[in-house]
Amino acid sequence: MAESKTHKRNLIIAMDGSEHADYALDWFCEHIHRDGDHVVLVYVPELNDMLHSSKWSSSVYVFDHEVMEAMLKEEQARIRADLEVFAAKLKHHGLGGKVKSVMASKPGEGILKAAEEEGADMIVLGSRGQGTLRRTFMGSVSDYIVHHSHVPVAVCKHPQIIPHLHAGGENKAKAPANAD
């Protein structure tokens, strides 16, 4: 048992710039964090904005190399700026670790890829609190991770977005669940 207290934990916290992700980071710091933890803030940028940009020609067959290069540079600058914001959050909370950007077709896949690469002991992420119908048709990142992760997952729901979690003043954020 003494080994578990000295074991350096690798923890993945999914970040996307939303208040849900910020709440998950705050919740982690308050409830789970231990001195010596190595925290990796993982960001899986969505490229939908770039792919659906009006900068593309209306003709599918026209490829403008300069337009594509400019769009890629803009996207790289946006991702770099987001990573700098996340690094500042690490520093603000006094956490040891790093920020990491992972390219993947779906955020859940990217988060799990990072967890595997980093040898994660746990994944922490926020939940947007989608309704059942939307989640059924579109899926959710948190559902995907809970069902596919090989390490415990803590899904944190923002209490101001889902008020019934704080009924009676208690913090009823879900405890980590192991999704075998």
C-alpha positions in Angstrom: 0.0 0.0 0.0 2.9 2.4 0.7 3.8 2.2 -3.0 0.5 3.8 -4.1 1.3 6.9 -2.0 4.7 7.4 -3.7 3.6 6.4 -7.2 3.7 9.3 -9.5 0.3 9.5 -11.2 -0.1 10.5 -14.8 -3.4 12.2 -15.2 -5.1 13.3 -18.4 -7.5 16.3 -18.3 -9.3 17.0 -21.5 -9.4 20.7 -22.5 -11.4 22.4 -25.3 -11.6 25.9 -24.0 -15.1 25.5 -22.7 -16.4 26.4 -19.2 -17.1 22.6 -18.8 -13.5 21.8 -19.3 -12.4 24.6 -17.0 -14.8 23.2 -14.3 -13.3 19.7 -14.7 -9.8 21.1 -14.2 -11.0 23.1 -11.1 -12.8 20.0 -9.8 -9.7 17.9 -10.3 -7.6 20.3 -8.4 -10.0 20.4 -5.5 -10.9 16.7 -5.2 -8.3 14.5 -6.9 -4.9 16.2 -7.2 -2.0 15.0 -5.1 1.5 16.5 -4.8 3.7 14.9 -7.4 1.0 14.3 -10.0 2.0 14.7 -13.6 -0.9 16.4 -15.3 -1.3 16.4 -19.1 -3.9 18.9 -20.4 -5.0 17.3 -23.7 -6.5 19.3 -26.5 -7.9 17.8 -29.7 -8.5 20.7 -32.0 -11.5 20.3 -34.3 -10.7 21.2 -37.9 -14.3 21.6 -38.9 -14.0 25.4 -39.2 -11.1 25.1 -41.6 -12.7 22.4 -43.6 -16.0 24.3 -44.1 -14.4 27.7 -44.6 -15.7 30.1 -47.2 -12.1 30.5 -48.4 -12.5 27.4 -50.4 -13.4 27.7 -54.0 -17.0 26.9 -54.8 -15.7 24.3 -57.3 -14.6 21.1 -55.7 -12.0 20.6 -58.4 -10.1 23.8 -57.9 -7.2 23.6 -55.4 -5.4 26.7 -54.5 -2.1 25.8 -52.8 -1.6 29.4 -51.4 -5.1 29.5 -49.9 -4.6 26.0 -48.3 -1.2 27.0 -46.9 -2.6 30.3 -45.4 -5.5 28.4 -43.8 -3.1 25.8 -42.3 -0.9 28.6 -40.9 -4.0 30.3 -39.4 -5.1 27.0 -37.9 -1.6 26.3 -36.4 -1.6 29.8 -34.9 -5.0 29.2 -33.4 -4.0 25.9 -31.9 -0.7 27.4 -30.5 -2.7 30.2 -28.9 -5.1 27.7 -27.3 -2.2 25.7 -26.0 -0.7 28.8 -24.4 -4.0 29.5 -22.6 -4.0 25.9 -21.3 -0.3 26.2 -20.2 -1.3 29.3 -18.3 -4.1 27.3 -16.5 -1.5 24.7 -15.5 0.7 27.4 -14.1 -2.2 29.2 -12.4 -3.2 26.0 -10.6 0.5 25.2 -9.7 0.3 21.8 -11.5 3.3 19.9 -12.7 2.8 18.7 -16.2 2.4 19.8 -19.8 -0.1 20.6 -22.5 -0.5 18.4 -25.5 -2.3 18.7 -28.8 -3.5 15.5 -30.5 -4.8 15.3 -34.0 -7.7 12.9 -34.4 -10.9 12.6 -36.4 -12.9 12.6 -33.2 -12.1 14.2 -29.8 -12.7 11.0 -27.9 -10.3 9.1 -30.0 -7.6 11.8 -29.5 -8.1 11.8 -25.8 -7.8 8.1 -25.5 -4.7 8.1 -27.8 -3.0 10.7 -25.5 -4.0 8.6 -22.5 -2.3 5.6 -24.0 0.8 7.6 -25.1 1.2 9.1 -21.6 0.5 6.0 -19.7 -2.4 7.6 -18.0 -3.7 6.4 -14.6 -7.0 8.4 -15.0 -8.8 10.7 -17.4 -10.8 13.7 -16.2 -13.2 15.6 -18.5 -16.1 17.9 -18.4 -19.6 17.1 -19.7 -21.7 19.4 -21.8 -24.9 17.9 -20.5 -26.4 17.2 -23.8 -30.0 15.9 -23.8 -30.7 12.2 -24.3 -31.9 12.6 -27.9 -28.9 14.6 -29.1 -26.5 12.3 -27.3 -28.3 9.3 -29.0 -27.9 10.6 -32.5 -24.6 12.5 -32.2 -22.9 10.7 -29.4 -20.9 12.4 -26.8 -17.2 12.6 -26.0 -17.7 11.6 -22.4 -19.8 8.6 -23.3 -17.3 7.5 -25.8 -14.4 7.8 -23.4 -16.3 6.1 -20.5 -17.1 3.1 -22.8 -13.6 2.8 -24.4 -11.2 3.8 -21.7 -9.0 1.2 -20.0 -8.4 3.5 -17.0 -10.8 5.2 -14.6 -12.7 8.2 -15.9 -14.1 11.2 -14.0 -16.8 13.0 -15.8 -17.5 16.4 -14.2 -20.8 18.2 -14.8 -20.8 21.9 -14.3 -23.1 22.7 -11.4 -24.3 26.0 -12.7 -25.3 24.5 -16.0 -27.0 21.5 -14.3 -28.4 23.0 -11.1 -29.8 19.8 -9.6 -26.2 18.6 -8.9 -25.9 21.2 -6.1 -29.3 20.6 -4.5 -28.9 21.1 -0.8 -25.4 22.6 -1.2 -23.6 19.3 -1.8 -21.1 18.7 -4.6 -22.5 15.6 -6.3 -20.0 15.4 -9.2 -19.7 11.8 -10.2 -16.8 9.8 -8.7 -14.4 8.2 -11.1 -15.8 5.2 -12.8 -13.6 2.4 -14.3 -14.8 1.7 -17.8 -13.5 -1.8 -18.5 
